[in-house]
Amino acid sequence: MRRLLNFYAWDTDGLRDDVRAVVVEAIGDPEGGVLIVDKTGFLKKGTKSAGVGRQYSGTVGRIENSQIGVFLAYASPRGRALIDRELYLPRLWTDDRERCRAAGIGDEVGFATKQTRPADDRAGRGGRGAVRVGDRG
């Protein structure tokens, strides 16, 4: 598995789109489907990992050196599944393009609040009738 993930090029966004399509087909419900947004903090010790910095992490309930992942799930009476993910980049990162490039973050990636990633970009992909709910903090 490690070799597959580390040595071969694969389209992560394409895979995400395929997973989303399967989820919508399998458990999509125009009347009862909802999108759920959640943030999760990953504690880090260094400074070079993409998006790392001293920021509030709900995982530990205080400001720590961490990365923040924003996740989008879809749930309906027929089931639930994770359908998207995105790393939150603090303004300190997006304002420093050289640092972004060194971490493999393209120039097209700009600042967005945690509430807008990934749900606002992809909310329509959750299935017709989906309502956005979840963590607002």
N, C-alpha and C positions, 0 to 999 in steps of 0.2 A: 504494500500500500504506500509506504514512504517513497519508494522509487517512482510509482505512478504520480504522486502528488508533486514531487520535487524535480523530476528529470524530464517530464513530458509536458509540452505546451498543450493547454486545453482552454477552451472558451468558458470561463466561469460564468459570464453573463448569459451566454447561450444555454448553459446547463440550468441556470436559475430560471430562464424563460421556459425551458422544457418541463422542469419540475412544476412550475406554476401552472402550466397548461394541463398537466396531468392532474394536479390537485383540483383545479376548477372543474375539469371533466368528471372527476371521481366524487367530489364532495360539494361542488358548487351548489348554492341554493340562493336564488334571487330574492327570496323573501326573508330568509333567516341567516344569511351569511354576514359575517363581520370581519373587519380587519383589526388586528391587535398590534399596537406599537409598543415596544419595550426596549429599554436601554440596559446594558450590562457593562459593568466596569471590569477591566482586566488589569490587575496590579502589575507594574513593571518597575525594574530597577534602573534601566539605562535611559538614554536620551535619544537614541537613533531609530528606534522602532517608529513606524509611521503613526502620527497622531499622539504620541506619548507626551505627557506633560502633567504638571500639577493641576489637577482638576477634581471636582466633586465626583466621587464614585459611590453610587448607591449600594454597591456590593459591600463596602465597608462603612458606609454612612458618614464619610468625611472626605476632606481634600487629601488626595494622595497622588503619587506619581502613577499614572495609569493611562490606558487606552479605553475608549468608550465605543462599544459596538451598538448599533441601532438595528433592531430586528423587527421584521414584519411577519406576522402569522395570519392565517386565514382560518376561521372557525365557522362551522355551521352545525345544524343538528345531525348531519351525516358524518362529521369528523373534524379534525383539525390538523394543520400542518404549517411548518415554517416555509415561507415562500420568498423571503428576501432578507438581505443583510447589507449593511454598509458601515464602514469605519467612520466615526465622527472625527473631523479634523478641526481642532480649535483655530481661531483666527491667527494665533501666534504661528501656526504652521502654514496656513494658506497665504499669509502675508510674506512668507520667506520661501520664494520659489526655488532657490538653490537647495534648501533643505528638503523640499518636496521632491525635487528631481533626484537627489541623492538617495531618497527612500523609495524611488520608483513611482512617485505620484505625478501624473501628467499635468501639464499647464492648464488643461481644460477644467480641472477640478478646483472649484472655488469654495468659499465659506458658505455654510448653511447651518441654521440652528439644528439642534438635535431633534426638534419636533418635526422638521421638514424632511429629514432623511430617515429611511428611504421612502416613507409613505407617500409624500406629496408627488414624488417623481413617478411612482408606480402604483398608486392607489387603484387606478382603473384596471390593473392587471389582476386584482383580487377576485374578480367575478362581478357580473352585473348585480346591482342591488346591494353591494357591500357597503357597510357603514363603518367608519373609522372610529375605534375606541381605544383606550389604553392609557398608558403613562403620560402624563402631561408635565412632569417635573424635569 
